[in-house]
Amino acid sequence: MSIPRAILWTAFLDALTFGMVLPVLPSAVARHVDDPEAVAPVFGAFLAAGAVAGFIAAPVLGDFSDHFGRRAVLRTSIACAAIDLLLMACAPTLTLVFAGHVLAGLTGATLAVAHAAIADVSDAASRPGYFSRLAAAVAAGIVVGPGPGGALARLDPSMPFLAAVGISLVNLSLAFRAMPETLPPGARRPLDPARWHPLASLRPLWRPTPRARPLRVVLLVCLAGRASSSTWALLTERRFGWNAAEIGISFATMGLATVLAQGVISPALERRLGLEHTVGLALLWSAATAAGIAFAPAGWVLHVLAAASGLASIAGPLLSARMSRAVPPSEQGELQGSLAAIAALSAIVGPLVYTPTLTAVGSNPERLLATGTPFVAAAALSLLARCILGRPGRDPPFEPAPRRAAVDSGRPDSPVGAGGEAERPPAPPR
């Protein structure tokens, strides 16, 4: 098996395990909580705990990857993800469930290492194609996983987690047997604790530069997207009584729609309307579908809106591409580190903000406003992002940002810096 193919399989299997547990992820917490009304806020804290751990550890893992090599970090990440899944399946206490999720967050670098490994073995001409294939592999795993996960949950709620553990072990075997080290010893660098500050990548958000405005739009887009990843399973179960299989089908529908939107619809719209007009349209569509989900009166309507929401997913990648074209190669690492830090920040804030709103539902799931509050907020954030984006015009030509002292976030030719992970499809963090 060639190195790029091994990397693609590793990313697919990692996303597949993640997708399998999506429909039943709240059950890992719910079985340890006696009060049903407390499940939502505890689940939000559970998601945020893993995200905080990942936000803190990301720059450290990046530095470790550049010093010890890709395989060591990759193997550790996959092994700890398997431990997390096993604890979610059968840990006797909630404390152990949280501990496993924090461990997975502290070591969660599979996708970041996959991008770095491809950068190690590809040239400038082949690298974009490999990155596209890597994104497709991740999306495929997210699409395929929820269906089998939901079906297994009908046999036993712990089955999706145990099946995901098995797939993680297969992935770990692949990492040992089929993937050689891609970073030669001569290209490695010493450990540098000065790179380990997790807030460094967020500095461009509040700097008075042209890059700050699109970065703020990306932050709002990420926060809006967390409404689905944080509350979808809880909302559908409480409002319509969906079981794990139905929730899995809805996640698969969203995943397929996202793949179609990003792979087919987005390029067509960009060619016809231009990048900025397409982003503006996607933000308005995001607001409309989120508002529709908030007040959906029937389950079939929710399925339709879930599929329609796939078009909203094109805003983030298009903004990232626009900013990437507007900075010189020497600043790509800093930009990607900032985008990854923004995604991690949204993964922390989103669950803590959205899940407590579901507590107001109590024993009256027919109160649409209560169950739909997270998506009302998501619609408002999308509209705010559209306002900040401003009036779209013609895409300006390549204009490098003014030279300044850059925050060194890793290898300049890598899609992730020492402190970042490339962006995933909307879903809850491990």
C-alpha positions in Angstrom: 0.0 0.0 0.0 1.4 3.4 -1.0 1.9 6.0 1.6 -0.9 8.4 0.4 -3.3 5.5 0.2 -2.4 4.4 3.7 -3.0 7.9 5.0 -6.4 8.1 3.2 -7.5 4.8 4.8 -6.4 5.9 8.2 -8.4 9.1 7.9 -11.5 7.2 6.6 -11.4 4.7 9.4 -11.0 7.4 12.0 -14.0 9.3 10.6 -15.9 6.1 10.4 -15.6 5.4 14.1 -16.6 8.9 14.8 -19.7 8.7 12.6 -20.8 5.4 14.1 -21.2 6.8 17.6 -22.8 10.1 16.5 -26.4 8.9 16.8 -25.8 7.5 20.4 -23.2 9.9 21.7 -25.5 11.4 24.4 -26.2 7.9 25.8 -22.6 7.7 27.0 -23.5 10.4 29.4 -27.2 9.7 29.9 -26.7 6.3 31.4 -24.9 7.9 34.4 -27.3 10.8 35.0 -30.5 10.1 37.0 -32.3 13.3 36.2 -33.4 13.4 32.5 -33.4 17.2 32.6 -29.7 17.3 33.5 -28.6 15.2 30.6 -28.3 18.1 28.1 -26.1 20.4 30.2 -23.9 17.4 31.3 -23.5 16.3 27.7 -22.6 19.9 26.8 -19.9 19.9 29.5 -18.7 16.5 28.2 -18.2 17.8 24.7 -16.6 21.0 25.9 -14.2 19.1 28.1 -12.8 17.2 25.1 -12.6 20.4 23.0 -10.8 22.3 25.7 -8.3 19.5 26.0 -7.8 19.5 22.3 -7.4 23.3 22.1 -4.7 23.2 24.8 -2.9 20.2 23.3 -3.0 21.0 19.6 0.2 23.1 19.5 2.1 20.6 21.7 1.1 17.7 19.4 2.2 19.7 16.4 5.6 20.3 17.9 5.8 16.6 18.9 5.0 15.6 15.4 7.8 17.7 14.0 10.2 16.4 16.5 9.4 12.7 17.1 7.9 12.0 13.6 4.4 11.5 12.3 3.9 7.8 13.2 4.5 8.2 16.9 1.8 10.9 17.3 -0.6 9.1 14.9 -0.4 5.8 16.8 -0.9 7.5 20.1 -3.9 9.4 18.8 -5.6 6.3 17.5 -4.9 4.2 20.6 -6.3 6.9 22.9 -9.4 7.3 20.8 -10.0 3.6 21.2 -9.7 3.9 25.0 -12.2 6.8 24.9 -14.7 4.8 22.9 -14.3 1.8 25.2 -14.9 3.9 28.3 -18.0 5.5 26.7 -19.3 1.9 26.2 -18.7 0.4 29.6 -17.1 2.8 32.1 -18.8 2.3 35.5 -18.7 6.0 36.4 -19.3 9.4 34.7 -15.8 10.5 35.9 -14.2 7.8 33.8 -16.3 8.7 30.8 -15.1 12.3 31.1 -11.5 11.2 31.7 -11.5 9.1 28.5 -12.9 12.0 26.5 -10.2 14.4 27.9 -7.5 11.9 27.1 -8.8 11.6 23.5 -8.8 15.4 23.3 -5.3 15.7 24.6 -4.0 13.2 21.9 -6.5 13.9 19.1 -4.2 14.6 16.1 -5.1 11.9 13.6 -6.3 14.3 10.9 -3.6 16.9 11.5 -0.9 14.3 11.2 -2.5 12.9 8.1 -2.3 16.3 6.5 1.3 16.8 7.6 2.3 13.3 6.3 0.8 14.1 2.9 2.7 17.4 2.8 5.9 15.4 3.6 5.5 13.1 0.6 3.8 15.3 -2.0 5.0 18.1 -4.2 3.3 21.4 -4.9 1.5 20.0 -8.0 0.1 16.8 -6.4 -0.6 18.2 -2.9 -4.0 19.9 -3.7 -5.3 16.7 -5.2 -4.3 14.6 -2.2 -5.8 17.1 0.2 -9.1 16.9 -1.7 -9.0 13.1 -1.6 -8.3 13.3 2.2 -11.3 15.6 2.7 -13.4 13.1 0.7 -12.2 10.2 2.8 -13.2 12.0 6.0 -16.6 12.9 4.6 -17.2 9.4 3.4 -16.5 8.1 6.9 -18.9 10.5 8.5 -21.6 9.6 5.9 -21.1 5.8 6.2 -20.8 5.6 10.0 -24.2 6.8 11.4 -26.3 4.2 9.6 -24.6 1.1 11.0 -24.2 2.9 14.3 -27.9 3.6 14.6 -28.8 0.0 13.6 -26.4 -1.5 16.1 -27.8 0.7 18.9 -31.2 -1.0 18.4 -29.6 -4.2 19.6 -27.7 -2.6 22.5 -26.8 1.0 23.2 -23.2 0.1 23.8 -22.8 -1.8 20.5 -21.9 1.2 18.3 -19.1 2.2 20.7 -17.7 -1.4 20.9 -17.8 -1.7 17.1 -16.0 1.6 16.8 -13.3 0.3 19.2 -12.8 -2.7 16.9 -12.4 -0.4 13.9 -10.0 1.8 15.8 -7.9 -1.3 16.5 -7.9 -2.2 12.8 -6.8 1.4 12.1 -4.0 1.1 14.7 -2.8 -2.0 13.0 -2.8 -0.2 9.7 -0.7 2.6 11.3 1.9 0.1 12.5 2.0 -2.1 9.4 1.2 0.0 6.3 2.4 3.5 7.1 6.1 4.2 7.2 7.5 7.3 8.7 7.2 10.3 6.3 9.4 12.8 8.2 13.1 11.8 7.9 15.4 12.4 10.9 17.3 15.1 9.1 14.1 17.2 8.7 13.0 17.1 12.3 13.4 20.1 14.6 14.0 20.4 18.4 11.1 20.7 20.8 10.3 24.4 21.4 8.0 25.1 24.3 7.6 28.6 23.1 5.3 27.2 20.4 2.9 25.6 22.9 0.8 28.6 23.8 -2.8 27.7 22.6 -4.0 31.4 22.3 -1.2 32.4 19.9 -3.2 31.2 16.9 -6.2 33.4 17.8 -4.3 36.7 17.7 -5.3 37.5 14.1 -8.9 37.7 15.2 -8.4 41.0 17.0 -5.5 42.5 15.0 -6.4 45.5 12.8 -5.6 43.7 9.5 -7.8 42.9 6.5 -7.6 39.2 7.5 -9.5 39.9 10.8 -13.0 40.4 9.2 -13.1 37.0 7.3 -11.7 35.3 10.3 -14.6 36.7 12.4 -17.0 35.4 9.8 -15.4 32.0 10.0 -15.8 32.0 13.8 -19.5 32.8 13.5 -20.0 30.1 10.9 -18.3 27.6 13.1 -20.4 28.6 16.1 -23.6 28.3 14.1 -22.6 24.9 12.9 -22.2 23.6 16.5 -26.0 23.8 17.0 -26.4 20.6 15.0 -23.3 18.8 16.3 -24.2 19.6 19.9 -28.0 19.2 20.1 -29.3 17.3 17.0 -29.6 13.9 18.7 -31.2 15.4 21.8 -33.6 17.6 19.9 -34.9 14.9 17.6 -35.3 12.4 20.4 -37.2 14.9 22.6 -39.4 16.5 19.9 -40.2 13.6 17.7 -39.2 10.5 19.7 -36.6 9.4 17.1 -34.6 6.3 17.9 -30.9 5.8 17.3 -31.5 4.4 13.8 -33.6 7.4 12.7 -31.0 9.8 14.1 -28.3 7.9 12.2 -30.2 8.2 9.0 -30.6 11.9 9.5 -26.8 12.3 10.1 -26.1 10.3 7.0 -28.5 12.5 5.0 -26.7 15.6 6.2 -23.4 14.1 5.4 -24.4 13.1 1.9 -25.9 16.5 1.3 -22.6 18.1 2.5 -20.5 16.0 0.2 -22.8 16.9 -2.8 -22.8 20.6 -1.9 -19.0 20.9 -1.5 -18.1 18.7 -4.4 -20.7 19.7 -7.0 -22.8 22.6 -6.1 -20.1 24.9 -4.6 -17.8 24.8 -7.7 -20.7 25.5 -10.0 -22.0 28.4 -7.9 -18.5 29.9 -7.5 -18.0 29.8 -11.3 -21.3 31.5 -11.9 -21.6 34.0 -9.0 -18.1 34.4 -7.8 -16.7 33.4 -4.4 -17.9 36.3 -2.3 -21.5 36.1 -3.7 -21.5 32.3 -3.1 -20.4 32.8 0.5 -23.1 35.4 1.1 -25.8 33.1 -0.4 -24.6 30.2 1.8 -24.8 32.3 4.9 -28.4 33.4 4.1 -29.3 29.7 3.3 -27.7 28.7 6.6 -29.9 31.2 8.5 -33.1 30.0 6.6 -32.5 26.3 7.2 -31.6 26.8 10.9 -34.8 28.8 11.4 -36.8 26.1 9.7 -35.3 23.4 11.8 -36.1 25.4 15.0 -39.8 25.3 14.2 -40.2 22.1 12.1 -43.6 20.7 12.9 -43.0 17.1 11.7 -40.2 14.6 11.4 -40.3 14.4 7.6 -39.9 18.2 7.5 -36.8 17.9 9.6 -35.3 15.3 7.3 -35.9 17.6 4.3 -34.3 20.5 6.2 -31.4 18.4 7.3 -30.7 17.6 3.6 -31.2 21.2 2.6 -28.7 22.4 5.3 -25.9 20.8 3.4 -25.6 23.8 1.2 -24.8 26.0 4.2 -21.6 23.9 4.7 -19.8 25.5 1.7 -19.3 28.9 3.4 -16.5 27.9 5.7 -14.3 26.1 3.1 -14.8 29.0 0.6 -13.8 31.6 3.1 -10.7 29.5 4.0 -9.8 29.2 0.3 -10.2 33.0 -0.2 -7.9 33.8 2.7 -5.4 31.2 1.7 -5.1 32.8 -1.8 -4.6 36.2 -0.2 -1.5 35.3 1.9 2.0 34.3 0.7 3.3 30.8 1.2 5.4 31.8 4.2 2.2 32.7 6.1 0.1 29.7 5.2 1.0 27.9 8.4 -0.1 30.8 10.5 -3.4 31.1 8.7 -4.2 27.4 9.0 -3.3 27.5 12.7 -5.7 30.4 13.2 -8.5 28.6 11.4 -7.9 25.4 13.4 -7.9 27.4 16.6 -11.2 29.1 15.7 -12.8 25.7 15.0 -11.5 24.4 18.4 -12.8 27.6 20.2 -16.3 27.0 18.6 -16.2 23.4 19.8 -15.7 24.6 23.3 -18.2 27.4 23.4 -20.9 25.8 21.3 -21.9 22.9 23.5 -21.7 25.1 26.6 -24.1 27.6 25.1 -26.5 25.3 23.2 -27.1 22.3 25.3 -28.4 24.1 28.5 -31.2 25.6 26.4 -32.7 22.1 26.0 -33.1 21.8 29.7 -36.1 24.1 29.5 -38.0 21.5 27.6 -38.6 19.3 30.7 -41.5 16.9 30.2 -43.1 19.1 27.5 -41.3 18.3 24.3 -44.1 19.9 22.2 -42.7 23.4 23.1 -41.0 24.0 19.8 -39.4 27.2 20.9 -37.6 25.4 23.7 -36.3 22.6 21.6 -35.5 24.9 18.7 -33.7 27.6 20.7 -30.2 26.4 19.6 -31.2 26.8 16.0 -32.8 30.2 16.5 -29.4 31.2 17.8 -27.6 29.6 14.9 -29.8 31.5 12.4 -29.0 34.8 14.2 -25.2 34.0 14.1 -25.5 33.2 10.4 -27.2 36.5 9.7 -24.6 38.4 11.8 -21.9 36.7 9.8 -23.6 37.8 6.6 -23.7 41.4 7.9 -20.0 41.3 8.8 -19.1 39.9 5.4 -20.4 43.1 3.9 -21.4 43.8 0.4 -19.9 41.2 -1.9 -17.9 42.5 -4.8 -15.7 41.1 -7.5 -13.0 38.8 -6.0 -9.9 40.9 -5.8 -6.6 39.6 -7.2 -3.9 38.0 -5.1 -2.7 40.6 -2.7 -0.3 39.3 0.0 -0.9 40.6 3.5 1.6 43.2 4.7 4.8 41.6 6.0 5.0 41.4 9.7 6.4 39.1 12.4 4.5 35.9 12.0 3.4 33.5 14.7 5.4 30.4 13.7 2.7 27.7 13.8 4.7 24.9 12.1 6.0 23.8 8.8 5.3 26.5 6.1 4.3 23.9 3.6 2.0 22.0 5.9 -1.8 22.4 5.9 -1.7 22.5 9.6 0.6 24.4 11.9 2.1 23.2 15.0 -1.0 24.3 16.8 -3.8 23.3 14.5 -5.9 20.7 12.9 -7.5 20.9 9.5 -11.2 21.5 9.4 -13.6 18.5 9.7 -17.3 18.1 8.6 -19.8 19.4 11.1 -19.9 17.0 13.9 -19.2 16.9 17.6 -15.6 16.7 18.7 -14.2 13.6 20.3 
